[in-house]
Amino acid sequence: MEKIPYKIYLEESEMPKSWYNLRADMKNKPAPLLNPATHQPMKPEELAGVFCEELVKQELDDTTAYFAIPEEIRNFYRMYRPSPLVRAYCLEEKLQTPAKIYYKFEGNNTSGSHKLNSAIAQAYYAKKQGLKGVTTETGAGQWGTALSMACSYFGLDCKVYMVKVSYEQKPFRREVMRTYGASVTPSPSMETAVGRKILAEHPGTTGSLGCAISEAVEVATSTEGYRYVLGSVLNQVLLHQSVIGLETKAALDKYGIKPDIIIGCAGGGSNLGGLIAPFMGEKLRGEADYRFIAVEPASCPSLTRGKYAYDFCDTGMVCPLAKMYTLGSGFIPSPNHAGGLRYHGMSSTLSQLYADGLMEATSVEQTAVFQAAEQFARVEGILPAPESSHAIRVAIDEALKCKETGEEKTIVFGLTGTGYFDMVAYEKFHDGKMVDYIPTDEELQASFAKLPKVE
């Protein structure tokens, strides 16, 4: 058999020409977004005041299987796509495992992550609609960086509300955003009514993605010519990120490789949903079977310890209600170093798949995550982002199980980005100052008690 290359590259001509909408193949569709005032499904005209018109169509469509990728977006993709699928030969050798390990590397662009796949799409539709600019939130900063790049490309204004703890931990990522012309505000801030309210209720808070979303939505809906865009959670984002899974599957198919286990880190769901999309589609259609594992931080365990219920998507309770696994919109996670995973809820699509038993979830503590990150960096030569390192941790664990059993399983995981702007986190780990925080049942119950009552 032909030896599998270290890196499997697709030709430009093999890039996906359409995004795949996983919901089209789901027997149990994700529950609809609800109007927080009426508890009725959100209508397109209600969402159009927040999101771009074309993105509203993508958000609400759960029957169209494929959406053509506009040529302008495909041309931008060509700058950094197709991204490589890498065989982790060195890691396999180090672990002495019979498992075959592959990772899809999404860090080969200036934003340092997979987020650019959706950022350029959302900026394109905003420009096409004739808008002046967009607002957004960002956790670790990958999404804000990606969106600032995309807005710069299309000549749009970009206002970013960055979770305060990340704003302080990752100043250089903030400066990349400013280099691309974005304004960056630590959240919660005194600039918005909802920010002032959150600060009054939680003095000295380090912030959360839910807080930053509330501020960005307030500014978008109160500023003429602006709309709000989001980097995860939403159906439209999972749709755009399906380019990851489509490329991964095409690369594996080139060499007749069928994975047994597919692993992704899980915060809001953009990377995981994009990676598993075409494989999950096969599973839903009865064409193949795979084991899917979502990996989340033990400090923010929405799937593994959350409630499956309707909840606000933001802390300020100004966004629609989504049915998802949630820790409660008022839950403010501890300031762990995987800022992109500090979100209280999970994508409605992934939540439905998890509720239906079609994928697994596990949570890991951050010291174990950074042990895996360091091990990976030393043998594979890439410094991984803290978010990605959650998937690395579980991929290593699964490979070691294969070592114990002698099984030759094929493992694929998503390496969502690089960690070169996360050196404060690595410093804390190396200095022994990193701690593991796990919320107590009492803390979670207090948050669950505040969930909206939806009949």
C-alpha positions in Angstrom: 0.0 0.0 0.0 1.2 3.5 -0.8 2.7 5.3 2.2 0.4 8.1 3.3 2.2 11.5 3.0 2.9 13.6 6.1 0.6 16.2 4.6 -2.3 15.5 2.3 -3.0 18.6 0.1 -5.9 19.0 -2.2 -5.6 20.9 -5.5 -7.3 24.2 -5.8 -9.7 22.6 -8.2 -10.7 20.1 -5.5 -11.8 22.9 -3.1 -15.5 22.6 -2.1 -17.8 24.7 -4.4 -20.7 24.5 -1.9 -21.1 24.5 1.9 -23.0 21.5 3.3 -26.0 22.1 5.5 -26.0 19.2 8.0 -29.5 20.1 9.2 -31.0 18.9 5.9 -30.1 15.3 6.8 -31.3 15.5 10.4 -34.5 13.6 11.2 -34.9 15.7 14.4 -34.3 19.3 13.3 -32.8 21.7 15.8 -35.5 23.6 17.7 -36.2 27.1 16.3 -35.0 30.4 17.7 -37.7 32.0 19.8 -38.7 35.6 20.2 -37.9 36.3 23.9 -41.1 38.4 24.3 -43.6 36.1 22.6 -41.8 32.7 22.8 -42.9 32.2 19.2 -40.4 31.2 16.4 -38.4 34.1 15.2 -39.6 35.4 11.8 -37.1 36.4 9.1 -38.1 40.1 9.3 -37.4 40.0 13.1 -33.9 38.6 12.6 -33.2 41.0 9.7 -32.7 43.9 12.1 -29.8 42.0 13.7 -28.3 39.9 11.0 -27.6 40.4 7.2 -30.6 39.3 5.1 -28.8 36.5 3.2 -27.4 35.2 6.5 -30.9 35.1 8.0 -32.0 32.9 5.1 -29.1 30.5 5.8 -29.8 30.5 9.5 -33.5 29.5 9.1 -33.1 27.0 6.2 -33.0 23.4 7.5 -33.9 21.6 4.2 -31.5 22.9 1.6 -28.5 20.5 1.7 -26.0 22.6 -0.2 -25.4 26.4 -0.6 -23.1 27.5 -3.4 -20.0 29.4 -2.2 -19.9 32.7 -4.1 -16.9 33.1 -6.3 -15.6 36.2 -4.4 -15.4 34.1 -1.2 -13.8 31.1 -3.0 -11.2 33.5 -4.4 -10.4 34.7 -0.9 -10.3 31.1 0.4 -7.6 30.4 -2.2 -5.2 32.5 -0.2 -5.0 29.9 2.5 -7.1 27.0 1.4 -7.2 24.1 0.9 -5.6 23.6 4.3 -3.5 20.5 4.9 -4.6 17.2 6.5 -1.5 16.1 8.5 -0.5 12.5 9.5 0.9 12.8 13.0 3.7 10.2 12.4 6.0 11.7 15.0 3.3 11.8 17.7 2.3 8.2 16.9 6.0 7.1 17.3 6.3 9.0 20.5 3.2 7.4 21.9 4.2 4.0 20.6 0.5 3.5 19.5 -0.9 1.4 16.7 -3.4 4.1 16.2 -3.2 6.3 13.1 -3.6 10.0 14.0 -4.5 12.8 11.5 -5.2 16.4 12.2 -6.8 19.1 10.0 -4.6 22.2 10.4 -6.6 25.5 10.2 -3.8 27.8 11.6 -2.2 28.7 8.3 -3.5 32.2 7.9 -2.8 35.5 9.8 -5.9 35.2 12.0 -4.3 31.9 13.2 -7.5 29.9 13.2 -10.5 28.4 11.3 -12.6 31.5 12.1 -11.7 33.2 8.8 -13.8 30.7 6.9 -17.0 32.3 8.2 -15.7 35.8 8.8 -15.1 36.3 5.1 -18.5 35.0 4.2 -20.3 37.2 6.7 -18.4 40.3 5.6 -19.2 39.5 2.0 -22.9 39.4 2.6 -22.7 42.6 4.7 -20.9 44.4 1.8 -23.4 42.9 -0.7 -26.2 44.4 1.3 -24.6 47.8 1.3 -23.9 48.1 5.0 -21.4 50.4 6.5 -20.0 48.0 9.1 -20.5 45.2 11.6 -20.2 44.6 15.3 -19.1 41.4 17.1 -17.7 39.9 20.2 -14.5 37.8 20.6 -13.2 35.5 23.3 -9.6 34.6 22.8 -9.4 36.9 19.8 -9.3 34.5 16.9 -12.8 35.5 15.7 -12.2 39.2 16.2 -8.9 39.0 14.3 -10.5 37.0 11.4 -13.4 39.4 11.1 -11.1 42.5 11.2 -9.2 40.9 8.3 -12.4 40.2 6.4 -13.8 43.7 6.9 -10.5 45.2 5.8 -10.7 43.2 2.6 -14.2 44.5 1.8 -13.8 48.0 3.2 -16.2 47.6 6.1 -16.0 49.2 9.6 -15.5 46.6 12.4 -16.3 47.1 16.0 -15.1 44.3 18.3 -16.1 43.7 22.0 -13.4 41.5 23.5 -13.9 39.6 26.7 -12.1 41.7 29.3 -9.9 38.9 30.6 -8.7 38.0 27.1 -8.2 41.7 26.3 -5.8 41.8 29.2 -4.2 38.3 28.6 -3.7 38.7 24.9 -2.7 42.2 24.0 -0.9 41.3 20.8 -4.0 39.7 19.3 -5.8 42.9 20.1 -3.1 44.8 18.2 -3.5 42.5 15.1 -7.2 43.5 15.1 -6.3 47.2 15.3 -3.7 46.7 12.5 -6.6 45.6 10.2 -8.6 48.7 11.2 -11.0 47.3 13.9 -11.9 49.2 17.1 -11.5 46.9 20.1 -13.3 47.5 23.4 -12.9 45.3 26.6 -16.2 43.9 27.7 -18.2 44.5 29.7 -17.7 48.2 29.2 -19.3 51.5 30.1 -20.1 52.2 26.4 -23.4 50.4 26.4 -26.5 50.3 28.6 -26.2 46.5 28.9 -22.5 46.8 29.7 -23.2 49.3 32.5 -25.9 47.0 33.9 -23.6 43.9 33.9 -20.9 45.9 35.7 -23.3 47.2 38.3 -24.5 43.6 39.0 -21.0 42.0 38.8 -18.4 44.6 39.8 -14.9 43.7 38.8 -16.1 40.9 36.5 -13.6 39.4 34.0 -16.4 39.2 31.4 -17.7 36.4 29.3 -18.7 35.8 25.7 -22.3 36.2 26.7 -21.6 39.7 28.0 -19.7 40.7 24.9 -22.5 39.4 22.6 -25.0 41.6 24.5 -22.9 44.7 23.9 -22.2 44.0 20.3 -25.9 43.4 19.6 -26.9 46.6 21.3 -24.5 48.7 19.2 -25.5 47.0 16.0 -29.2 47.4 16.5 -28.9 51.0 17.6 -26.5 52.2 14.8 -27.8 52.8 11.3 -26.0 50.8 8.6 -24.6 48.1 11.0 -25.5 44.5 11.6 -24.2 42.0 14.2 -22.1 39.0 13.2 -21.2 36.0 15.3 -18.3 33.6 15.1 -19.8 30.4 16.5 -23.0 28.8 17.7 -25.3 29.9 14.9 -26.4 27.6 12.1 -25.0 29.9 9.4 -21.5 29.7 11.0 -21.6 25.9 11.1 -22.7 26.0 7.5 -19.6 28.1 6.5 -17.3 26.0 8.6 -18.4 22.8 6.8 -15.6 23.6 4.3 -13.2 22.1 7.0 -15.0 18.7 7.0 -15.6 18.6 3.3 -11.9 19.1 2.7 -11.0 16.6 5.4 -13.2 14.0 3.8 -11.9 14.6 0.3 -8.3 14.3 1.5 -9.1 11.0 3.3 -11.0 9.6 0.4 -8.0 10.2 -1.8 -6.2 7.5 0.0 -9.2 5.3 0.9 -8.9 6.2 4.6 -12.0 5.8 6.8 -11.7 7.4 10.3 -13.0 5.6 13.4 -13.0 8.5 15.7 -13.4 12.2 14.9 -12.6 14.7 17.7 -13.1 18.4 18.1 -12.9 21.1 20.8 -16.3 22.5 21.7 -17.1 26.0 22.9 -20.0 27.3 20.8 -19.6 24.6 18.1 -18.1 26.2 15.0 -15.0 24.1 14.6 -16.6 20.8 15.8 -19.7 21.3 13.7 -17.7 22.2 10.6 -15.3 19.2 11.0 -17.9 16.5 11.6 -20.5 17.8 9.1 -20.1 15.5 6.1 -19.2 12.5 8.3 -22.3 13.1 10.4 -24.3 13.4 7.3 -23.2 9.9 6.2 -24.1 8.6 9.7 -27.5 10.2 9.5 -28.2 8.8 6.1 -27.1 5.3 7.2 -24.1 5.2 4.8 -21.3 4.9 7.4 -20.7 5.0 11.1 -18.2 7.1 13.1 -17.6 7.9 16.7 -17.7 11.7 17.4 -16.2 13.2 20.5 -16.8 16.8 21.6 -14.2 18.1 24.1 -15.0 21.0 26.4 -13.2 22.7 29.3 -14.1 21.4 32.8 -14.6 25.0 33.8 -17.3 25.6 31.2 -19.0 22.2 30.7 -22.2 23.0 28.8 -22.7 19.6 27.1 -21.5 17.4 30.0 -23.1 19.2 32.9 -25.5 21.7 31.3 -29.3 21.5 30.9 -31.0 21.0 27.5 -33.4 23.9 27.5 -34.3 27.2 25.9 -32.0 30.0 27.1 -30.8 33.4 26.1 -27.7 33.4 23.8 -26.3 36.4 25.8 -25.9 37.6 29.4 -27.8 40.8 28.8 -30.8 38.8 27.6 -31.4 40.9 24.5 -30.9 38.0 21.9 -33.4 35.4 20.8 -33.8 32.2 22.9 -32.1 29.1 21.6 -32.7 25.5 22.7 -29.3 24.2 23.6 -27.2 22.6 26.3 -26.6 25.6 28.6 -25.1 26.5 31.9 -27.4 29.6 32.0 -26.9 32.9 30.3 -25.9 34.5 33.6 -23.1 31.9 34.1 -19.7 33.7 34.1 -16.9 31.1 33.6 -13.7 31.2 35.5 -10.9 33.0 33.5 -9.3 29.9 32.0 -6.9 30.3 29.1 -9.1 28.8 26.4 -11.0 32.0 25.8 -12.7 30.7 22.7 -14.4 28.0 24.8 -15.8 30.2 27.5 -19.4 30.3 26.3 -22.3 29.2 28.4 -24.2 27.3 25.6 -23.7 25.0 22.7 -24.9 25.2 19.1 -28.6 24.1 18.7 -27.6 21.8 15.9 -24.9 20.0 18.0 -27.1 20.0 21.0 -29.8 18.2 19.1 -27.3 15.6 17.8 -25.9 15.1 21.3 -29.4 14.7 22.7 -30.1 12.1 20.1 -27.1 10.1 21.1 -25.2 10.7 17.8 -22.1 12.0 19.4 -20.3 11.9 22.7 -18.9 14.7 25.0 -16.2 14.8 27.6 -14.6 17.6 29.6 -11.0 18.1 30.5 -9.1 20.3 33.0 -6.7 22.9 31.6 -3.5 21.6 33.2 -4.0 18.3 31.4 -4.8 20.2 28.3 -1.5 22.2 28.4 0.4 19.0 29.1 -0.9 17.6 25.9 -0.2 20.9 24.1 3.4 20.9 25.1 3.8 17.2 24.2 2.3 17.9 20.8 4.5 21.0 20.2 7.6 19.1 21.0 7.0 16.3 18.5 4.9 17.8 15.8 6.5 21.3 15.6 3.3 23.4 15.9 2.5 25.4 19.0 -1.3 24.7 19.3 -4.0 27.1 20.6 -5.4 26.3 24.0 -8.8 25.6 22.4 -7.3 23.1 19.9 -5.3 21.5 22.7 -8.5 20.1 24.2 -8.9 18.0 21.1 -5.2 17.0 21.3 -5.6 15.9 24.9 -8.4 13.4 24.0 -6.8 12.3 20.7 -3.7 11.3 22.8 -5.9 9.6 25.4 -7.7 7.6 22.7 -4.4 6.7 21.0 -3.1 5.4 24.3 -6.2 3.3 24.7 -5.3 1.7 21.4 -1.9 1.0 22.7 -3.4 -0.9 25.6 -5.8 -2.9 23.4 -3.7 -3.3 20.3 -6.5 -1.8 18.1 -5.4 0.0 15.0 -8.0 2.8 15.0 -7.8 5.8 12.8 -8.3 9.1 14.7 -8.9 12.5 13.1 -9.0 15.7 15.1 -9.3 19.4 14.4 -6.3 21.6 15.0 -8.2 24.8 14.9 -5.3 27.2 15.2 -2.0 28.3 16.6 -1.1 29.5 20.1 1.5 32.1 19.4 -0.7 34.8 20.9 -1.4 32.7 24.0 2.0 32.8 25.6 0.7 34.2 28.9 -1.2 30.9 29.2 1.9 28.8 28.5 3.9 31.0 30.9 1.3 30.3 33.7 1.6 26.6 32.9 5.4 26.5 32.9 5.6 28.5 36.1 3.2 26.2 37.9 0.6 29.0 38.4 -2.1 27.4 36.3 -5.1 26.1 38.3 -8.0 23.9 37.5 -11.4 25.3 38.4 -14.5 23.2 38.2 -17.8 24.8 39.0 -19.7 23.2 41.8 -23.2 21.6 41.5 -24.5 24.4 43.7 -23.1 27.1 41.4 -24.7 25.5 38.3 -28.0 24.9 40.1 -28.1 28.6 41.0 -27.6 29.5 37.3 -30.2 26.9 36.1 -32.8 28.4 38.4 -32.6 31.6 36.3 -33.3 29.9 33.0 -36.3 31.4 31.2 -39.6 29.6 31.6 -40.6 28.4 28.1 -43.7 26.2 27.7 
